[in-house]
Amino acid sequence: MIIVCYNSVMTLKRMVLSIIFILLILLLASCLINSSLNEITEHTQIPTEAPTLSPVLSTANPTQAPEPSTTPTEKPQPVPVRFSILAAGDVMAHGDNLKSAFNPSTGEYSFIENYIHVKSIVEEADLAICNLETVTAGSSSNYTSYPRFNTPAAILDGLKYAGFDVLVTANNHSLDRGEIGILKTLDEIHSRDILTTGSYAEPDVNYLTTEIKDKSVSILAYTQHLNGNLPLLPDDKYYMINQMNKESIISDIGNASSHSELVIVYLHWGNEYTRGTEEWQPEYAHALIEAGADVILGTHPHVVRPDEIYLKDGEPKYIIYSMGNYISNFIRQDNRTNAIYTEDGVMIKLNFVLDSEGIPHIESVVPIPTWPYKYTNETGIHYEIIPVVDTDLIVHDVPYADEQAKDSYRRTMESLTGFNLYN
């Protein structure tokens, strides 16, 4: 029994030792595992939230941000301010002009037909001026032609239709009906919202100042001739018509220049029907330019006369000594010197550009020759002013009118040069 018990004890001891050995092995393994996990944790950062992807980075083909340019961006340059003034010569109504305008079925006058071909050119200008060489004193004074004109006020409707903004009323026929003729003419013109310069109802001012694109423009007008009619005005009303006197004009130019950026002078002067200038005219015109005038526009000779560019302190100023007839019944069959040239006229388009200080300068001067097409059909006499801007184009669908208008163009351009700043 003792032996049996000893063996049993030994066996139990071996079992206990085996269990302890196994536990030690397991404990050692556990320590090694924990040590490895700690080492991994120290070298690995585990995000607590999923990263948010940028929309740009999530594209299939991400674009590279452009590098900043080393070339400076130029500032846009302001567009130059430009405007144009169109000037025309003598507007008259001889006997056949009156017949042409009269409608016997209505007893009324219309001069609109005269301007159907020039209307678009006149309207294109920012300001359009012509010389009204007649008066509109009313029917009670009778409608008459030369030598003492009085024309129906419908002539003004024709000019309004054409697009004219200013009418010059200082010429040798301004006093054809005396004081009442001046007053009624001014009333009729102003009632149609057309401006005037050259004759006046009041003595306060003797020139016109208006605006073109916020720039003040003064237009002065004077006449050398009054056909001996000055006595028809009372002595204290000579202010009603501007007469040519160099010192007075220079004084007026000085006054106008003090508040205007541009000064234009109309002169009704010279001898009729002669194509050259009188000896005294260039010096006279140059003196007015030196006084501050920018443009001088001549009328009265009834033919086109030469033009010129006069430089004042290097600045171009424009002079034309006569623009000829715009509408009249002067024709080549008349028994007068240079009769064929009395059919010719010219519109002068003056183009201006403002400098950085807002001062206008002449950029170009474009002559547009005109010829009055007179014809008769079953309805009577007709007149149409035909402009010629290009002799390579058909200017009228009647071959005779087309041919004569182009001949007139060639006669007119013999005298004129125009002007272009860039030529």
Secondary structure, 3 states (H helix, E strand, C coil): CHHHHHHHHHHHHHHHHHHHHHHHHHHHHHHHHHHHHHHHHHHCCCCCCCCCCCCCCCCCCCCCCCCCCCCCCCCCCCCCCEEEEEEEEEECCCHHHHHHHEECCCCEECCHHHHCCCHHHHHHCCEEEEEECCCCCCHHHCCECCCCCECCCHHHHHHHHHCCCEEECCCCCCCCCHHHHHHHHHHHHHCCCCEEECECCCCCCCCEEEEECCEEEEEEEEECCCCCCHHHCCHHHHHHECECCHHHHHHHHHHHHCCCCEEEEEEECCCCCCCCCCCCHHHHHHHHHHHCCCEEEEECCCCECCEEEEEECCEEEEEECCEEEEECCCCCCCCCCCHHHHHCEEEEEEEEEECCCCCEEEEEEEEEEEEEEEEEECCEEEEEEEECCCCCCCCCCCHHHHHHHHHHHHHHHCCCCCEECCC
